[in-house]
Amino acid sequence: MTLKRLRAIVTALTLTASTLSGMNLSQAETALQSNKQSEIFQAYDTFKSAYMDATVEGDAAKKRRALEGIVASGNKLHIDVSDYRNKLKTLPAPTTDVKPAPATEPEPVAKPEPASKSRVKAPSIKGQNRLDEVEWDSGNLVFHFEKPLSNRDVNFFKLKKSGKHGYRYVLDIHAVLDRSHTLTHRDLKRISLTQYKPHTIRLVLESSQALPVRFAKHEKTLTVRAGLSGVTSPKRVPALSPVQARNKERVIVIDPGHGGKDGGAVGHNRYKEKEIVLSLAVKTASRLRERGYTVYMTRSKDKFIKLRNRTGYANKKRADLFISLHANAVPKSKARKAYGIETYFLSPSRSKRATNAAALENKAEVEDMDFYGKSTFLNVLNSEKIVASHKLAIDLQSSVLSSLRARYKEVKDAGVREGPFWVLVGAQMPAVLVEIGFITHPKEAVRIHSNTYQDYFARGLAEGVERYFAKNR
């Protein structure tokens, strides 16, 4: 690729980011205080655009401001911003002209707002647990957890009657969901069971009349009694058919990396990347199908497939998402230090780590790089797919980490990163590459090879897909 063409790409990406975000630097800095992931993402793009502009303009102050914003927003989004952080360190210290402050009256100290009387603030909860299943036992809701519950694991409060909403009874339970549950009762207006926070499940019972709600814990069981009429249901409550029908229309292609003559990396205990990712892909496809999605796999056996044929297959199936699964690797000298889960979306490389990882995945078909570089590379780098792929990468990364950490310790978040992975080139839908861990790391290799770990990983990927579609309908 010529230098002239590379500059054209950078210019196009700069204009794209600026147009997408619609923010200026001040607005981007304000957006950093938001809890909304979409706003932080827009701010990140704005800062990157401003950094490019400042570099061209030679504006040192703007460059520093932009770099500080990239680092701050990147950290919140779990994006590798080490290169930008290093660039920020090399900038000269800013010079500040001190001006006398105008004479003004001191601002009054704001008084703290009184606590809301409509709810009781729940104390902080420590520990982890997972909800295995929930069932109706006559008129009681019975929750079964993976581990025993402590007194600090459940907090209950009632919201005051408020117009059409009537009474709301809320239980916050320190645990995580591994799938969605549909709960209904003829005497209630609504029952909601959601992952309210990363490690907090929230149960909401909504009624037009006051209820004598109480709960009881016994080891791994939590029973919620609300004086409801008898209803008995199976242990596993099936999802509503409308939800399955909606998901059925969404097509996902899972791509187990490598295969056939391309074995990928060989790591600890001679584990083979192509075998591990195929096993995980099968589990992930099963999880997604349980949720109603239409799922295809680029390969279901040990078969070699050209890189460009993988996304070509997804395009043919008119897929909504393309997820490629791989296992990372490093030389033996670094095997004990390199571990962690990474998720990449297509972009010119932003770090040495991304370049190294991409080199391993790209080496099977070097000729395809030239093919893509000449015919489709510029077409792929369009704003809509970059943004959508970035969002998908964030949702998958966070969901996988949440799922795994409920059972396994020392699961490392290696971040969401940009990288030049050619297996993603040509995809006409949001596409990401998940490095499920380092096959060369003694402990992590054993984990990613185990069925139990893969089950939790597959749950996380399925939950990440759910999160993505919930926020991007």
C-alpha positions as CSV (number, residue, x, y, z in Angstrom):
1,M,0.0,0.0,0.0
2,T,1.4,3.4,-1.0
3,L,2.0,6.2,1.5
4,K,-0.4,8.3,-0.5
5,R,-3.2,5.8,-0.1
6,L,-2.4,5.3,3.6
7,R,-2.8,9.1,4.1
8,A,-6.1,9.0,2.3
9,I,-7.3,6.3,4.7
10,V,-6.3,8.3,7.8
11,T,-8.0,11.4,6.4
12,A,-11.2,9.4,5.7
13,L,-11.2,7.9,9.1
14,T,-10.7,11.3,10.7
15,L,-13.6,12.7,8.8
16,T,-15.7,9.6,9.6
17,A,-15.0,9.9,13.4
18,S,-15.8,13.6,13.4
19,T,-19.0,13.1,11.5
20,L,-20.2,10.1,13.6
21,S,-19.7,11.7,17.0
22,G,-21.0,15.1,16.3
23,M,-19.1,16.3,19.3
24,N,-16.5,18.9,19.9
25,L,-13.7,18.5,22.5
26,S,-15.6,20.2,25.3
27,Q,-18.7,18.0,24.7
28,A,-16.5,14.9,24.6
29,E,-14.9,15.8,27.9
30,T,-18.4,16.2,29.4
31,A,-19.5,12.9,28.0
32,L,-16.7,11.2,29.9
33,Q,-18.7,11.8,33.1
34,S,-21.6,9.8,31.6
35,N,-22.4,6.2,32.5
36,K,-23.7,5.6,29.0
37,Q,-21.3,3.5,27.0
38,S,-22.5,4.9,23.7
39,E,-21.7,8.5,24.8
40,I,-18.2,7.5,26.0
41,F,-17.7,5.7,22.7
42,Q,-18.6,8.9,20.8
43,A,-16.2,10.8,23.0
44,Y,-13.4,8.3,22.2
45,D,-13.9,8.8,18.5
46,T,-14.0,12.6,18.9
47,F,-10.7,12.6,20.8
48,K,-9.0,10.4,18.2
49,S,-10.2,12.8,15.5
50,A,-9.0,15.8,17.4
51,Y,-5.6,14.1,17.9
52,M,-5.2,13.6,14.1
53,D,-6.2,17.2,13.5
54,A,-3.8,18.5,16.1
55,T,-0.9,16.5,14.7
56,V,-1.5,17.9,11.2
57,E,-2.0,21.5,12.6
58,G,1.0,21.3,15.0
59,D,-1.2,22.4,17.9
60,A,0.6,21.0,21.0
61,A,-2.1,22.1,23.5
62,K,-4.9,20.5,21.5
63,K,-2.8,17.3,21.0
64,R,-2.3,17.0,24.8
65,R,-6.0,17.5,25.4
66,A,-6.9,15.0,22.8
67,L,-4.5,12.4,24.1
68,E,-5.7,12.8,27.7
69,G,-9.2,12.2,26.4
70,I,-8.2,9.1,24.4
71,V,-6.6,7.6,27.4
72,A,-9.5,8.4,29.8
73,S,-12.2,7.2,27.4
74,G,-10.2,4.2,26.3
75,N,-9.7,3.0,29.8
76,K,-13.5,3.2,30.5
77,L,-14.1,1.1,27.3
78,H,-11.4,-1.4,28.0
79,I,-9.5,-0.5,24.9
80,D,-5.8,-0.8,24.6
81,V,-4.5,2.8,24.6
82,S,-1.0,2.1,25.7
83,D,0.5,3.8,22.6
84,Y,-1.5,6.9,23.2
85,R,-0.5,6.9,26.8
86,N,3.2,6.7,25.9
87,K,2.8,9.5,23.4
88,L,1.2,11.6,26.1
89,K,4.2,11.0,28.4
90,T,6.6,12.3,25.7
91,L,4.8,15.6,25.4
92,P,6.5,18.6,27.0
93,A,4.9,19.9,30.2
94,P,2.2,22.5,29.5
95,T,2.9,26.1,30.2
96,T,0.2,27.9,32.1
97,D,-0.3,31.7,32.1
98,V,-1.6,32.6,35.6
99,K,-4.1,35.4,35.5
100,P,-5.5,37.1,38.6
101,A,-8.9,35.7,39.4
102,P,-11.8,38.2,39.2
103,A,-13.2,39.3,42.5
104,T,-16.3,37.2,43.1
105,E,-18.3,36.1,46.0
106,P,-17.5,32.5,47.1
107,E,-19.9,30.0,45.8
108,P,-22.3,28.6,48.4
109,V,-21.6,25.1,49.5
110,A,-24.3,22.8,48.1
111,K,-26.3,21.0,50.8
112,P,-26.7,17.3,50.3
113,E,-30.0,16.3,49.0
114,P,-32.2,14.3,51.4
115,A,-32.3,10.6,50.8
116,S,-35.3,9.4,48.9
117,K,-38.1,8.1,51.1
118,S,-39.4,5.9,48.4
119,R,-36.7,3.2,48.9
120,V,-34.2,2.0,51.4
121,K,-30.6,2.1,50.3
122,A,-29.2,-1.4,50.2
123,P,-25.9,-2.0,51.9
124,S,-22.9,-3.0,49.8
125,I,-22.7,-6.8,49.1
126,K,-19.5,-8.8,48.8
127,G,-18.9,-12.3,47.2
128,Q,-20.1,-14.0,44.1
129,N,-22.7,-16.6,43.2
130,R,-24.7,-17.8,40.2
131,L,-28.4,-18.5,39.7
132,D,-28.8,-22.0,38.4
133,E,-32.6,-22.1,38.1
134,V,-35.8,-20.5,39.3
135,E,-39.2,-22.2,39.7
136,W,-42.7,-21.7,41.0
137,D,-43.6,-23.9,44.0
138,S,-47.4,-23.2,44.5
139,G,-47.5,-19.4,45.0
140,N,-43.8,-19.1,46.0
141,L,-40.8,-18.2,43.8
142,V,-37.9,-20.5,44.6
143,F,-34.4,-19.6,43.4
144,H,-31.6,-22.2,43.3
145,F,-28.0,-20.9,43.4
146,E,-24.6,-22.4,42.8
147,K,-23.3,-21.5,46.2
148,P,-24.9,-20.9,49.7
149,L,-26.3,-17.5,50.3
150,S,-25.1,-15.3,53.2
151,N,-27.1,-12.6,55.1
152,R,-25.5,-9.9,53.0
153,D,-26.4,-11.5,49.7
154,V,-30.0,-10.4,49.7
155,N,-31.5,-7.0,50.2
156,F,-35.2,-6.2,50.1
157,F,-37.0,-2.9,49.9
158,K,-40.4,-1.6,48.8
159,L,-41.2,1.4,46.6
160,K,-44.1,3.6,47.5
161,K,-47.3,3.5,45.5
162,S,-46.9,5.8,42.5
163,G,-49.8,6.2,40.2
164,K,-50.3,3.5,37.6
165,H,-47.3,1.5,38.9
166,G,-49.0,0.6,42.1
167,Y,-46.7,-1.2,44.5
168,R,-43.2,-2.4,43.7
169,Y,-41.2,-4.9,45.7
170,V,-37.5,-5.2,44.9
171,L,-35.0,-7.9,45.9
172,D,-31.3,-7.3,45.0
173,I,-29.4,-10.6,45.1
174,H,-25.7,-10.8,44.8
175,A,-25.3,-13.3,41.9
176,V,-25.2,-13.5,38.1
177,L,-27.6,-14.8,35.5
178,D,-26.3,-17.2,32.9
179,R,-29.5,-17.0,30.8
180,S,-32.8,-15.2,30.6
181,H,-35.9,-16.3,32.6
182,T,-39.5,-15.5,31.9
183,L,-41.7,-15.2,35.0
184,T,-45.4,-14.5,35.1
185,H,-48.3,-14.7,37.6
186,R,-51.9,-13.9,37.1
187,D,-52.1,-11.9,40.4
188,L,-49.2,-9.7,39.4
189,K,-49.0,-6.8,37.0
190,R,-45.3,-7.6,36.2
191,I,-42.4,-9.7,37.3
192,S,-38.9,-8.7,36.2
193,L,-35.6,-10.7,36.8
194,T,-32.6,-8.9,35.3
195,Q,-28.8,-8.5,35.7
196,Y,-29.2,-5.1,37.3
197,K,-25.4,-4.7,37.9
198,P,-22.5,-6.9,36.9
199,H,-22.9,-8.9,40.1
200,T,-26.4,-8.0,41.2
201,I,-29.6,-9.7,40.1
202,R,-32.7,-7.6,40.6
203,L,-36.2,-9.2,41.1
204,V,-39.1,-6.7,40.9
205,L,-42.7,-7.7,41.8
206,E,-45.3,-5.2,40.7
207,S,-48.8,-5.3,42.0
208,S,-51.8,-3.0,42.1
209,Q,-52.4,-4.1,45.7
210,A,-50.1,-4.3,48.7
211,L,-48.5,-7.7,49.2
212,P,-47.1,-9.5,52.3
213,V,-43.7,-10.1,50.6
214,R,-41.1,-11.9,52.7
215,F,-38.2,-14.2,51.9
216,A,-36.3,-17.0,53.5
217,K,-32.8,-18.4,52.8
218,H,-31.6,-21.9,53.3
219,E,-28.1,-22.8,52.0
220,K,-28.3,-22.5,48.2
221,T,-32.0,-21.8,48.1
222,L,-33.9,-18.5,48.3
223,T,-37.7,-18.6,48.7
224,V,-39.8,-15.5,48.0
225,R,-43.4,-15.6,49.4
226,A,-45.9,-12.9,48.5
227,G,-49.2,-14.4,49.4
228,L,-50.0,-15.3,45.8
229,S,-52.4,-18.0,44.6
230,G,-50.9,-21.4,43.8
231,V,-49.0,-21.7,40.6
232,T,-46.7,-24.6,39.8
233,S,-44.2,-24.5,36.9
234,P,-41.3,-26.6,35.6
235,K,-37.9,-26.0,37.1
236,R,-36.7,-24.3,33.9
237,V,-39.2,-21.7,32.7
238,P,-39.2,-21.5,28.9
239,A,-38.7,-18.2,27.1
240,L,-41.7,-16.6,25.6
241,S,-42.3,-17.7,22.0
242,P,-42.3,-14.0,20.7
243,V,-38.8,-13.6,22.0
244,Q,-37.6,-16.8,20.2
245,A,-39.5,-15.7,17.1
246,R,-37.7,-12.3,17.2
247,N,-34.3,-13.9,17.7
248,K,-35.0,-16.5,14.9
249,E,-34.8,-13.6,12.4
250,R,-31.3,-12.8,13.5
251,V,-28.5,-14.7,11.9
252,I,-25.1,-15.2,13.5
253,V,-22.1,-16.9,11.9
254,I,-19.5,-18.4,14.3
255,D,-16.1,-18.9,12.8
256,P,-13.8,-21.4,14.5
257,G,-10.3,-20.2,13.4
258,H,-7.9,-22.2,11.4
259,G,-8.6,-25.9,10.6
260,G,-7.2,-28.7,8.4
261,K,-3.6,-28.0,7.2
262,D,-3.7,-24.7,9.1
263,G,-3.5,-25.9,12.7
264,G,-3.0,-22.5,14.3
265,A,-0.9,-22.3,17.5
266,V,0.3,-25.4,19.4
267,G,0.7,-24.6,23.1
268,H,1.0,-26.1,26.5
269,N,0.5,-29.9,26.6
270,R,0.5,-29.9,22.8
271,Y,-3.0,-28.5,22.8
272,K,-4.0,-27.4,19.3
273,E,-5.7,-24.1,18.7
274,K,-7.9,-25.4,15.8
275,E,-9.4,-28.1,18.1
276,I,-10.1,-25.9,21.1
277,V,-11.8,-23.1,19.1
278,L,-13.9,-25.7,17.2
279,S,-15.1,-27.2,20.5
280,L,-16.0,-23.7,21.9
281,A,-17.7,-22.7,18.7
282,V,-20.0,-25.7,18.9
283,K,-20.9,-24.9,22.5
284,T,-21.5,-21.2,21.6
285,A,-23.7,-22.1,18.7
286,S,-25.8,-24.4,20.9
287,R,-26.2,-21.6,23.5
288,L,-27.3,-19.1,20.9
289,R,-29.7,-21.6,19.3
290,E,-31.3,-22.2,22.8
291,R,-32.1,-18.5,22.8
292,G,-33.8,-18.7,19.4
293,Y,-31.0,-17.4,17.1
294,T,-30.3,-18.8,13.7
295,V,-26.7,-19.9,13.8
296,Y,-24.2,-21.1,11.2
297,M,-20.6,-22.2,11.6
298,T,-18.0,-21.7,8.9
299,R,-16.7,-25.2,9.7
300,S,-18.0,-28.0,11.9
301,K,-15.0,-30.3,11.4
302,D,-11.3,-30.2,10.9
303,K,-11.4,-28.5,7.6
304,F,-9.2,-25.8,6.0
305,I,-11.1,-22.7,4.8
306,K,-9.5,-19.7,3.1
307,L,-9.7,-16.5,5.0
308,R,-11.8,-14.6,2.5
309,N,-14.2,-17.5,2.2
310,R,-15.1,-17.2,5.9
311,T,-16.6,-13.8,5.7
312,G,-17.9,-14.6,2.2
313,Y,-19.9,-17.4,3.8
314,A,-21.3,-15.0,6.4
315,N,-22.3,-12.5,3.6
316,K,-24.0,-15.3,1.7
317,K,-26.0,-16.2,4.8
318,R,-26.9,-12.5,5.2
319,A,-25.6,-12.7,8.8
320,D,-26.2,-10.0,11.3
321,L,-23.0,-10.8,13.2
322,F,-19.7,-12.6,12.5
323,I,-17.7,-13.9,15.4
324,S,-14.3,-15.5,14.8
325,L,-12.8,-17.5,17.7
326,H,-9.0,-17.9,18.1
327,A,-6.4,-18.7,20.8
328,N,-3.4,-16.5,21.4
329,A,0.2,-17.6,21.7
330,V,3.7,-16.3,22.5
331,P,7.2,-17.8,22.5
332,K,8.2,-20.1,25.4
333,S,10.3,-17.4,27.0
334,K,7.2,-15.3,27.6
335,A,4.7,-18.2,28.1
336,R,4.2,-17.7,31.9
337,K,3.7,-14.0,31.7
338,A,1.3,-13.6,28.8
339,Y,-2.4,-14.5,29.5
340,G,-5.8,-12.9,29.2
341,I,-8.9,-12.5,27.0
342,E,-8.9,-10.0,24.1
343,T,-11.5,-9.0,21.6
344,Y,-10.5,-7.3,18.3
345,F,-12.4,-5.3,15.7
346,L,-11.0,-4.5,12.3
347,S,-8.8,-1.5,12.0
348,P,-5.3,-0.5,11.1
349,S,-3.1,-1.7,13.9
350,R,-2.9,0.6,17.0
351,S,-0.4,-1.3,19.0
352,K,2.6,-3.7,18.8
353,R,0.5,-6.3,20.7
354,A,-2.3,-6.1,18.1
355,T,0.2,-6.4,15.3
356,N,1.8,-9.5,16.8
357,A,-1.5,-11.2,17.4
358,A,-2.7,-10.4,13.9
359,A,0.5,-11.7,12.3
360,L,-0.1,-15.1,13.9
361,E,-3.7,-15.3,12.6
362,N,-2.9,-13.9,9.2
363,K,0.2,-16.0,8.3
364,A,-1.8,-18.9,6.8
365,E,-2.7,-17.0,3.7
366,V,-0.3,-14.1,3.1
367,E,-1.6,-13.9,-0.5
368,D,-5.0,-12.9,0.7
369,M,-3.6,-9.8,2.3
370,D,-2.5,-8.5,-1.1
371,F,-5.9,-9.5,-2.5
372,Y,-7.8,-7.5,0.1
373,G,-5.3,-4.7,0.2
374,K,-5.9,-4.1,-3.5
375,S,-9.5,-4.8,-3.9
376,T,-11.6,-4.4,-0.7
377,F,-9.6,-2.9,2.2
378,L,-10.8,0.7,1.7
379,N,-14.4,-0.5,1.2
380,V,-14.4,-2.3,4.5
381,L,-13.2,0.6,6.6
382,N,-16.6,2.4,6.6
383,S,-17.8,4.2,9.6
384,E,-21.0,2.2,10.3
385,K,-19.2,-1.2,10.5
386,I,-16.3,0.1,12.6
387,V,-18.7,1.6,15.2
388,A,-21.0,-1.5,15.2
389,S,-18.1,-3.9,15.5
390,H,-16.5,-1.9,18.3
391,K,-19.8,-2.0,20.2
392,L,-20.1,-5.7,19.7
393,A,-16.5,-6.3,20.9
394,I,-17.2,-4.4,24.1
395,D,-20.4,-6.3,24.8
396,L,-18.8,-9.7,24.2
397,Q,-15.7,-8.9,26.2
398,S,-17.6,-7.7,29.3
399,S,-20.1,-10.5,29.2
400,V,-17.4,-13.2,28.9
401,L,-15.5,-11.8,31.8
402,S,-18.6,-11.6,33.9
403,S,-19.5,-15.2,33.2
404,L,-16.0,-16.6,33.8
405,R,-15.2,-14.6,36.9
406,A,-18.3,-16.0,38.7
407,R,-16.4,-19.3,38.9
408,Y,-12.7,-18.8,38.0
409,K,-10.2,-16.6,39.7
410,E,-7.5,-14.5,38.0
411,V,-9.4,-14.2,34.7
412,K,-7.5,-11.3,33.0
413,D,-9.2,-8.6,31.0
414,A,-6.7,-7.9,28.2
415,G,-9.1,-5.4,26.6
416,V,-10.9,-4.5,23.4
417,R,-8.4,-3.7,20.7
418,E,-8.2,-2.6,17.1
419,G,-6.2,-4.8,14.8
420,P,-5.6,-5.7,11.1
421,F,-7.1,-9.2,11.1
422,W,-7.7,-10.3,7.6
423,V,-10.3,-12.9,8.5
424,L,-12.6,-9.9,9.3
425,V,-12.0,-8.2,6.0
426,G,-15.0,-8.3,3.6
427,A,-17.6,-8.8,6.3
428,Q,-20.8,-6.8,5.4
429,M,-21.9,-7.0,9.1
430,P,-20.4,-6.2,12.5
431,A,-17.4,-8.6,12.8
432,V,-15.1,-9.3,15.7
433,L,-12.3,-11.7,16.5
434,V,-12.1,-13.1,20.1
435,E,-8.8,-14.3,21.4
436,I,-10.1,-16.7,24.0
437,G,-6.9,-16.9,26.0
438,F,-3.2,-17.9,25.6
439,I,-2.8,-21.5,24.6
440,T,0.9,-21.2,25.6
441,H,0.2,-20.2,29.2
442,P,0.3,-23.3,31.5
443,K,-2.8,-22.4,33.6
444,E,-4.9,-20.7,30.9
445,A,-4.2,-23.4,28.4
446,V,-5.6,-26.1,30.7
447,R,-8.6,-23.9,31.3
448,I,-9.5,-23.2,27.7
449,H,-9.1,-26.8,26.9
450,S,-11.6,-27.9,29.6
451,N,-15.3,-28.4,28.8
452,T,-16.5,-26.6,32.0
453,Y,-14.5,-23.4,31.2
454,Q,-15.7,-23.5,27.6
455,D,-19.3,-23.8,28.9
456,Y,-18.9,-20.6,30.9
457,F,-17.2,-18.9,28.0
458,A,-20.0,-19.9,25.6
459,R,-22.5,-18.5,28.1
460,G,-20.7,-15.2,28.2
461,L,-20.6,-15.0,24.4
462,A,-24.3,-15.7,24.2
463,E,-25.1,-13.1,26.8
464,G,-22.9,-10.6,25.0
465,V,-24.8,-11.1,21.8
466,E,-28.1,-10.6,23.8
467,R,-26.7,-7.3,25.2
468,Y,-25.6,-6.1,21.8
469,F,-29.0,-6.7,20.2
470,A,-30.8,-5.2,23.2
471,K,-28.9,-1.9,22.8
472,N,-28.8,-1.9,19.0
473,R,-32.2,-2.9,17.7
